């Protein structure tokens, strides 16, 4: 149950208006479980792998926050360097 609270805390602390941080969490989960997923031969194996992954929820949240922050920085740089 602690993992659920930690995920909701991360989601609401980053994007309480639109819950867009959920997308970053999904991508981070796939990124962190990449090797396990690629080792599967079929869809059933992939689904089972996602259900029983060994990836830490804290690691997924950290990775998602890094991705989110990196994209925000890139957007800010693009806006700052854009000539109107």
Buried (B, 14 or more C-beta within 10 A) or exposed (E): EEEEEBBEEBBEEBBEEEEEBBEBBEBBBEBBBEEBBEEBEEEEEBEEBBEEBEBEBEEBBBBBBEBBEEEEEEEEEEEEEEEE
